[in-house]
Amino acid sequence: MWSRCTRTRSELYKHVLLNLEYQRRCSSFASFPGEPVGPSLQTPVPGPKTKRLLADLNKIQQANSTQIFVNYDKSIGNYIVDADDNVFLDTFTQISSIPLGYNHPELLKLFENEHNLKSLINRPALGVFPGDDWPKKLSNIMSLVAPKGLHHLNTMMCGACANENAFKHAFMAYQRRTRGNDDFSTEEQTSCGFNTPPGSPHLAIMSFQHAFHGRTLGTLSTTRSKYIQKIDIPAFDWPAAPFPAYKYPLEENESYNQNEDNRCLEQVEDLMEQWSKKGIPVAGVILEPIQSEGGDNHASADFFRNLQSICKKHNAAFIMDEVQTGGGPTGRFWCHEYFDLESPPDIVTFSKKMQLGGYFFNEDMKPRQPYRTFNTWMGDPGKVIMLESILNIILRDNLLQLVRETGDYMKDHLNNLEKEFSPLIHSTRGRGTFLAVTAKTPELRDDIINRLRNKGVICGGSHPQTLRLRTSLTFTKAHADIFLDKLLQVLKEF
Amino acid sequence: MWSRCTRTRSELYKHVLLNLEYQRRCSSFASFPGEPVGPSLQTPVPGPKTKRLLADLNKIQQANSTQIFVNYDKSIGNYIVDADDNVFLDTFTQISSIPLGYNHPELLKLFENEHNLKSLINRPALGVFPGDDWPKKLSNIMSLVAPKGLHHLNTMMCGACANENAFKHAFMAYQRRTRGNDDFSTEEQTSCGFNTPPGSPHLAIMSFQHAFHGRTLGTLSTTRSKYIQKIDIPAFDWPAAPFPAYKYPLEENESYNQNEDNRCLEQVEDLMEQWSKKGIPVAGVILEPIQSEGGDNHASADFFRNLQSICKKHNAAFIMDEVQTGGGPTGRFWCHEYFDLESPPDIVTFSKKMQLGGYFFNEDMKPRQPYRTFNTWMGDPGKVIMLESILNIILRDNLLQLVRETGDYMKDHLNNLEKEFSPLIHSTRGRGTFLAVTAKTPELRDDIINRLRNKGVICGGSHPQTLRLRTSLTFTKAHADIFLDKLLQVLKEF
């Protein structure tokens, strides 16, 4: 292992190389069968085939966000292979949505089972004609990973749809509490057909600056991370509270960061009162345990506990968006477990590593009538089959412990690198392998990512100058060493 | 075949029974291998196992919309088998989303192919890391079924997400035309972070009364079919135009129905001007070729052509929502093909029978910058593998012709039944097998559906008193005869 910040760069470099084989041999976690020993490039990136494919795809759709075209047949474990046969170590895993790595042998076997295959092929309208194994499937997932205290679960197709429906539950519950019941007046029933009150009430969901919750029109009204996502699209008049902007290292900035918490919480209350006075009361507050697309912004457990109290005081649902943090990358299955909340969140939404969208919720949030939360598919049993298997593997293989160990290891060494290469990178932060550093400028961040890619490492960015790691849960110290080695090489180039 | 309206009920009944074997023998379309010869019930519906499963599911979620729990292993072709071993003829097919029937042998083989299996298991973020076969997959789907004149395609997860994104394309195109370019001002870039103009402009999507376009907050603001879908949920201030309410039979009510067209089109123009004066100009108009959830409401080709002209005049995108009509059930692949529009719609959205959501669009609707239409998954290659196979089977087996033949046959006989049993049912209407009749009252409609179910036929309703058929594309005259026979039995009970 690297010792903390006592070696020279060349010593570090040499050590990493020596360490690779050692890590591979002695890891307590079985390495991924068939994984290459490291990245290898055949062409500059993007290569000639990738360029041709991009030209083809651009004829069909606006495709300039494409980074590489992937050969998913050849990709394996934590390595992704592109159309030009370049082999990359993947620390971004499809925007954090590949939990076990590529082509996990157990997932490849799932649909050899005839029942599973038939569940996949015959896609039901789950709200009307669920399979006879559906209650058991859901109850199994609940028993494996339901957030403590939440006993209800709805599945959806994706994270945005999970959040859209979470908002609807919050609105319905708020109106039920306000009205005292669900006996809708004729005026309510009629006016909602014309999108006007009282049937379509003026209610708000509060979110935070730099938040990301999705890009459908409801969730987009709570997303605040980049203008390109929102510009030209109508939005609801909903408030955006400031999110704490911490200074790092945390231990050296306690008082500053506490003030940040207080400043933001005061604004939350102010905005709630402002919007209430405008006649658009806040029915729910949504936030990520770690603001992910917005730059990997963290807040203290105290911040979350106090925010929950404010929500209770104002009768607003407290919604944790665990779309990116859920499923284990922070070292606990749900990131909000780190906050020791006084009571469970009202709703916890998920997607990505979970293979499909959905949300856990409490009794208060459960609709009293059918068809209030409904759509044709309401999720997908084919994805739930994968989810069930993934959850069993995570638990059986103790992958959360691996995430914590690999994460601590990487965080230590990122801290070393930020000291060595100050001020190029700073503010190392994160939980588990859900780690980030900030580059001096947005341009430098992009440059680092590009250079890493040209050394065989796929890495993610987030707004505005963050480099973020979103590895699979099977990412070991051996993989970490390769990443750290390449990052070291890149930083030495500046 | 039944002759038109010259037989007594008992003759009709006898004839249907005799006809069953004949139909099965002489159909030019191969019947579904392994299908039962007809429905068979073991218990009243819902049976005891179904009741127990419903109690289980209600502990986890609000599940009272559930009709039956299905054994998808035993279900086959146009027959669905429930947890109590009841065998039903399915004329509703998961709200119109099973194109070829259950457990089609060719779909069951798809994931024996290793490449297909790996495409399914390794779910990519298609906007960043698509598979190297993705451009070819999309281009293949385009060449098979793209609506005439539309050369661009985006995939999404579901119909609501397809419509949400269609709206966004309409807004972006409208703003680009208004601004003259996509050079966003600093004020636009900043203000959209707070959901305020000019970055988040006040723009509207017009829809029609009784329309259904989805239940996420953007699409829900255009959905107008039932209050239970909308009540308590905030909505955008967007206009709802009246949709023609035709009298049937069409040939006896030409002048009345033409007046309906004119009345509604006048209202469309009025509302466009009203909303423009309010400062919320209409950037797009969305409608279904046949209003499906809202009661199977049809409008003439003239209505659609004139509406498209009005959209052009007012600079609003013309969006056809083919989520329920697309994929062949009307006897053409896209229902709007029946309207001989002067030019293609700007956007055509789809889902259901297509296995995943998406939309075809023209050059004007194509975003000029990346990341404006984006989300983590952007569709699902696993579903596109199924879609590609389904489209090839539809074309190879000439299933649209089967739909037209079966549909014409059923429509003739529904017309006979409505005359025989007037005024219990009336207003037989539809294209292909996308057929409907109206019951005298909502209660009678529900009663008919329940009695049909207890005779082994699953049938759909739509608002407020419509009985709708949404069969698979492999539904033959033999299946039609069973349905007609059971409906005859039910109508005789009143």
Chai-1 contact restraints between the chains, C-beta under 6 A:
chainA,res_idxA,chainB,res_idxB,connection_type,confidence,min_distance_angstrom,max_distance_angstrom,comment,restraint_id
A,L53,B,P135,contact,1.0,0.0,6.0,A-B,restraint_1
A,D56,B,P135,contact,1.0,0.0,6.0,A-B,restraint_2
A,L57,B,P135,contact,1.0,0.0,6.0,A-B,restraint_3
A,I60,B,L138,contact,1.0,0.0,6.0,A-B,restraint_4
A,I60,B,L153,contact,1.0,0.0,6.0,A-B,restraint_5
A,Q61,B,H152,contact,1.0,0.0,6.0,A-B,restraint_6
A,Q61,B,N154,contact,1.0,0.0,6.0,A-B,restraint_7
A,Q62,B,K366,contact,1.0,0.0,6.0,A-B,restraint_8
A,Q62,B,P367,contact,1.0,0.0,6.0,A-B,restraint_9
A,Q62,B,P370,contact,1.0,0.0,6.0,A-B,restraint_10
A,N64,B,P370,contact,1.0,0.0,6.0,A-B,restraint_11
A,S65,B,G127,contact,1.0,0.0,6.0,A-B,restraint_12
A,S65,B,V128,contact,1.0,0.0,6.0,A-B,restraint_13
A,S65,B,P370,contact,1.0,0.0,6.0,A-B,restraint_14
A,S65,B,Y371,contact,1.0,0.0,6.0,A-B,restraint_15
A,Q67,B,V128,contact,1.0,0.0,6.0,A-B,restraint_16
A,F69,B,P130,contact,1.0,0.0,6.0,A-B,restraint_17
A,F69,B,D132,contact,1.0,0.0,6.0,A-B,restraint_18
A,V70,B,F129,contact,1.0,0.0,6.0,A-B,restraint_19
A,V70,B,G131,contact,1.0,0.0,6.0,A-B,restraint_20
A,N71,B,D132,contact,1.0,0.0,6.0,A-B,restraint_21
A,Y72,B,K118,contact,1.0,0.0,6.0,A-B,restraint_22
A,Y72,B,S119,contact,1.0,0.0,6.0,A-B,restraint_23
A,Y72,B,N122,contact,1.0,0.0,6.0,A-B,restraint_24
A,Y72,B,G131,contact,1.0,0.0,6.0,A-B,restraint_25
A,D73,B,H115,contact,1.0,0.0,6.0,A-B,restraint_26
A,D73,B,K118,contact,1.0,0.0,6.0,A-B,restraint_27
A,A83,B,D132,contact,1.0,0.0,6.0,A-B,restraint_28
A,Q94,B,P124,contact,1.0,0.0,6.0,A-B,restraint_29
A,Q94,B,A125,contact,1.0,0.0,6.0,A-B,restraint_30
A,I95,B,A125,contact,1.0,0.0,6.0,A-B,restraint_31
A,I95,B,T376,contact,1.0,0.0,6.0,A-B,restraint_32
A,Y102,B,N122,contact,1.0,0.0,6.0,A-B,restraint_33
A,L107,B,I121,contact,1.0,0.0,6.0,A-B,restraint_34
A,L108,B,I121,contact,1.0,0.0,6.0,A-B,restraint_35
A,F111,B,F111,contact,1.0,0.0,6.0,A-B,restraint_36
A,H115,B,D73,contact,1.0,0.0,6.0,A-B,restraint_37
A,K118,B,Y72,contact,1.0,0.0,6.0,A-B,restraint_38
A,K118,B,D73,contact,1.0,0.0,6.0,A-B,restraint_39
A,S119,B,Y72,contact,1.0,0.0,6.0,A-B,restraint_40
A,I121,B,L107,contact,1.0,0.0,6.0,A-B,restraint_41
A,N122,B,Y72,contact,1.0,0.0,6.0,A-B,restraint_42
A,N122,B,Y102,contact,1.0,0.0,6.0,A-B,restraint_43
A,P124,B,Q94,contact,1.0,0.0,6.0,A-B,restraint_44
A,A125,B,Q94,contact,1.0,0.0,6.0,A-B,restraint_45
A,A125,B,I95,contact,1.0,0.0,6.0,A-B,restraint_46
A,G127,B,S65,contact,1.0,0.0,6.0,A-B,restraint_47
A,V128,B,S65,contact,1.0,0.0,6.0,A-B,restraint_48
A,V128,B,Q67,contact,1.0,0.0,6.0,A-B,restraint_49
A,F129,B,V70,contact,1.0,0.0,6.0,A-B,restraint_50
A,P130,B,F69,contact,1.0,0.0,6.0,A-B,restraint_51
A,G131,B,V70,contact,1.0,0.0,6.0,A-B,restraint_52
A,G131,B,Y72,contact,1.0,0.0,6.0,A-B,restraint_53
A,D132,B,F69,contact,1.0,0.0,6.0,A-B,restraint_54
A,D132,B,N71,contact,1.0,0.0,6.0,A-B,restraint_55
A,D132,B,A83,contact,1.0,0.0,6.0,A-B,restraint_56
A,P135,B,L53,contact,1.0,0.0,6.0,A-B,restraint_57
A,P135,B,D56,contact,1.0,0.0,6.0,A-B,restraint_58
A,P135,B,L57,contact,1.0,0.0,6.0,A-B,restraint_59
A,L138,B,I60,contact,1.0,0.0,6.0,A-B,restraint_60
A,H152,B,Q61,contact,1.0,0.0,6.0,A-B,restraint_61
A,L153,B,I60,contact,1.0,0.0,6.0,A-B,restraint_62
A,N154,B,Q61,contact,1.0,0.0,6.0,A-B,restraint_63
A,M157,B,M157,contact,1.0,0.0,6.0,A-B,restraint_64
A,M157,B,C158,contact,1.0,0.0,6.0,A-B,restraint_65
A,C158,B,M157,contact,1.0,0.0,6.0,A-B,restraint_66
A,E164,B,T216,contact,1.0,0.0,6.0,A-B,restraint_67
A,E164,B,L217,contact,1.0,0.0,6.0,A-B,restraint_68
A,K168,B,I233,contact,1.0,0.0,6.0,A-B,restraint_69
A,F171,B,D232,contact,1.0,0.0,6.0,A-B,restraint_70
A,F171,B,I233,contact,1.0,0.0,6.0,A-B,restraint_71
A,M172,B,D232,contact,1.0,0.0,6.0,A-B,restraint_72
A,Q175,B,D232,contact,1.0,0.0,6.0,A-B,restraint_73
A,F184,B,I231,contact,1.0,0.0,6.0,A-B,restraint_74
A,E188,B,I231,contact,1.0,0.0,6.0,A-B,restraint_75
A,Q189,B,Y227,contact,1.0,0.0,6.0,A-B,restraint_76
A,C192,B,Y227,contact,1.0,0.0,6.0,A-B,restraint_77
A,C192,B,K230,contact,1.0,0.0,6.0,A-B,restraint_78
A,C192,B,I231,contact,1.0,0.0,6.0,A-B,restraint_79
A,G193,B,R224,contact,1.0,0.0,6.0,A-B,restraint_80
A,F194,B,A240,contact,1.0,0.0,6.0,A-B,restraint_81
A,N195,B,S221,contact,1.0,0.0,6.0,A-B,restraint_82
A,N195,B,A235,contact,1.0,0.0,6.0,A-B,restraint_83
A,G199,B,I231,contact,1.0,0.0,6.0,A-B,restraint_84
A,S200,B,A235,contact,1.0,0.0,6.0,A-B,restraint_85
A,L203,B,P234,contact,1.0,0.0,6.0,A-B,restraint_86
A,R215,B,N375,contact,1.0,0.0,6.0,A-B,restraint_87
A,T216,B,E164,contact,1.0,0.0,6.0,A-B,restraint_88
A,T216,B,T216,contact,1.0,0.0,6.0,A-B,restraint_89
A,T216,B,G218,contact,1.0,0.0,6.0,A-B,restraint_90
A,L217,B,E164,contact,1.0,0.0,6.0,A-B,restraint_91
A,L217,B,L217,contact,1.0,0.0,6.0,A-B,restraint_92
A,L217,B,G218,contact,1.0,0.0,6.0,A-B,restraint_93
A,G218,B,T216,contact,1.0,0.0,6.0,A-B,restraint_94
A,G218,B,L217,contact,1.0,0.0,6.0,A-B,restraint_95
A,S221,B,N195,contact,1.0,0.0,6.0,A-B,restraint_96
A,R224,B,G193,contact,1.0,0.0,6.0,A-B,restraint_97
A,Y227,B,Q189,contact,1.0,0.0,6.0,A-B,restraint_98
A,Y227,B,C192,contact,1.0,0.0,6.0,A-B,restraint_99
A,I228,B,Y371,contact,1.0,0.0,6.0,A-B,restraint_100
A,K230,B,C192,contact,1.0,0.0,6.0,A-B,restraint_101
A,I231,B,F184,contact,1.0,0.0,6.0,A-B,restraint_102
A,I231,B,E188,contact,1.0,0.0,6.0,A-B,restraint_103
A,I231,B,C192,contact,1.0,0.0,6.0,A-B,restraint_104
A,I231,B,G199,contact,1.0,0.0,6.0,A-B,restraint_105
A,D232,B,F171,contact,1.0,0.0,6.0,A-B,restraint_106
A,D232,B,M172,contact,1.0,0.0,6.0,A-B,restraint_107
A,D232,B,Q175,contact,1.0,0.0,6.0,A-B,restraint_108
A,I233,B,K168,contact,1.0,0.0,6.0,A-B,restraint_109
A,I233,B,F171,contact,1.0,0.0,6.0,A-B,restraint_110
A,P234,B,L203,contact,1.0,0.0,6.0,A-B,restraint_111
A,A235,B,N195,contact,1.0,0.0,6.0,A-B,restraint_112
A,A235,B,S200,contact,1.0,0.0,6.0,A-B,restraint_113
A,A240,B,F194,contact,1.0,0.0,6.0,A-B,restraint_114
A,K366,B,Q62,contact,1.0,0.0,6.0,A-B,restraint_115
A,P367,B,Q62,contact,1.0,0.0,6.0,A-B,restraint_116
A,P370,B,Q62,contact,1.0,0.0,6.0,A-B,restraint_117
A,P370,B,N64,contact,1.0,0.0,6.0,A-B,restraint_118
A,P370,B,S65,contact,1.0,0.0,6.0,A-B,restraint_119
A,Y371,B,S65,contact,1.0,0.0,6.0,A-B,restraint_120
A,Y371,B,I228,contact,1.0,0.0,6.0,A-B,restraint_121
A,N375,B,R215,contact,1.0,0.0,6.0,A-B,restraint_122
A,T376,B,I95,contact,1.0,0.0,6.0,A-B,restraint_123
